[in-house]
């Protein structure tokens, strides 16, 4: 099941990067050739960058590639280090869950108010869904990292369970 989420994260990041690159290139070309900017390209690129950042955060959490200060964890015994890692992952998951919750509230509020984007006059809530969507993946990945950390030294853990 997690492999499906892996593919979703990677495909979304790839699509966001390609679309952003094409839009920015087209906008630059339009400015220099036609002396006119494509106003919608900046709007779409900004929102895609938000989605790309959130999905990249989820991928980094999955790979345990987030920046960290290891001066404390390097100085403690392995059992304490494991506890600190799990606590850190749980805090990350809780923060992401709060981001998800408040992101959903933001989407509902924008929908109820009928807010529209400035350039394209599209409903703002469409783009706002990127926040809870990305936060869901981040929370999922931090929980996955916490479970993996807890099961790391457990001899009874099989590969199927550790892939959660």
C-alpha positions in Angstrom: 0.0 0.0 0.0 2.8 2.4 0.8 4.3 1.8 -2.6 1.2 3.4 -4.1 1.8 6.5 -1.9 5.4 6.5 -3.0 4.4 6.6 -6.6 1.8 9.3 -6.0 4.4 11.5 -4.3 7.0 11.0 -7.0 4.6 11.5 -9.9 3.1 14.6 -8.3 6.6 16.1 -7.8 7.5 15.3 -11.4 4.3 16.8 -12.8 4.7 19.9 -10.7 8.3 20.4 -11.7 7.6 19.9 -15.4 4.5 22.2 -15.4 6.3 24.9 -13.5 9.3 24.7 -15.8 7.1 25.0 -18.9 5.0 27.8 -17.5 8.0 29.9 -16.4 9.8 29.3 -19.7 6.7 30.3 -21.6 6.3 33.4 -19.5 9.9 34.5 -20.0 9.5 33.8 -23.7 6.3 35.8 -23.8 7.9 38.7 -22.0 10.8 39.0 -24.4 9.1 38.1 -27.6 5.7 39.6 -27.2 6.5 42.2 -24.5 3.6 40.8 -22.5 3.6 38.7 -19.4 1.3 35.7 -18.9 -0.3 36.6 -15.6 -1.8 33.2 -14.9 1.6 31.5 -15.1 2.8 33.2 -11.9 -0.4 32.2 -10.1 -0.3 28.6 -11.1 3.5 28.3 -10.6 3.1 29.7 -7.0 0.4 27.2 -6.1 2.3 24.3 -7.7 5.4 25.3 -5.7 3.3 25.0 -2.5 2.2 21.5 -3.5 5.8 20.5 -4.6 7.2 21.7 -1.3 4.7 19.7 0.7 5.2 16.6 -1.3 8.9 17.0 -1.1 8.6 17.3 2.6 6.7 14.0 2.7 9.4 12.3 0.5 12.1 13.6 2.8 10.3 12.3 5.9 9.9 8.9 4.2 13.7 8.9 3.5 14.5 10.4 6.8 16.4 13.1 5.0 15.3 16.1 6.9 17.9 18.4 8.3 18.6 17.8 11.9 21.0 18.7 14.7 22.5 15.4 16.0 24.7 16.8 18.8 22.2 15.6 21.4 21.3 12.2 19.8 25.0 11.4 19.1 25.8 11.9 22.8 23.1 9.6 24.3 22.9 5.8 24.4 21.1 4.0 21.5 17.9 3.3 23.6 17.6 7.0 24.4 18.4 8.0 20.8 15.6 5.7 19.6 13.1 7.4 22.0 14.2 10.8 20.9 13.8 9.9 17.2 10.3 8.5 17.9 9.3 11.6 19.8 10.6 13.8 17.0 8.7 11.8 14.4 5.5 11.9 16.5 5.9 15.7 17.0 6.3 16.0 13.2 3.2 13.9 12.6 1.2 16.0 15.2 2.3 19.2 13.5 1.3 17.8 10.1 -2.0 16.7 11.5 -2.7 20.2 12.8 -1.7 21.6 9.4 -4.1 19.1 7.8 -7.0 20.1 10.1 -6.5 23.8 9.7 -6.0 23.4 6.0 -9.4 21.7 5.7 -10.9 24.6 7.7 -9.2 27.1 5.4 -10.6 25.3 2.3 -14.1 25.2 3.8 -13.8 28.9 4.7 -12.7 29.9 1.2 -15.4 27.8 -0.4 -18.1 29.4 1.8 -16.8 32.9 1.1 -16.6 32.3 -2.6 -13.0 33.5 -2.8 -11.4 33.6 -6.2 -7.8 33.8 -7.4 -6.7 37.2 -8.7 -5.4 36.3 -12.1 -7.7 33.6 -13.4 -10.7 34.2 -11.2 -10.8 30.5 -10.3 -12.2 29.3 -6.9 -9.4 29.8 -4.3 -10.4 26.6 -2.5 -9.2 24.5 -5.4 -5.6 25.5 -4.8 -6.1 25.6 -1.0 -6.7 21.8 -1.1 -3.0 21.4 -1.8 -2.3 22.2 1.9 -4.3 19.5 3.6 -3.4 17.1 0.8 0.3 17.6 1.3 -0.1 17.6 5.1 -1.8 14.2 5.0 1.2 12.7 3.2 3.6 14.4 5.6 1.8 13.1 8.7 1.6 9.6 7.1 5.3 9.6 6.5 6.2 10.8 9.9 4.0 8.1 11.5 5.6 5.6 9.1 9.1 6.7 10.3 8.0 6.4 14.0 6.7 2.9 13.5 9.9 1.9 11.6 12.0 3.4 14.4 10.1 1.5 17.0 10.4 -1.8 15.1 14.0 -1.3 14.1 15.5 -3.7 16.6 12.5 -6.0 16.9 13.6 -9.5 15.7 9.9 -10.5 15.1 9.4 -7.7 12.6 8.9 -9.0 9.0 9.5 -6.9 5.9 5.8 -6.5 5.2 5.1 -4.8 8.5 8.2 -2.6 8.5 7.1 -1.2 5.1 4.2 0.5 6.8 
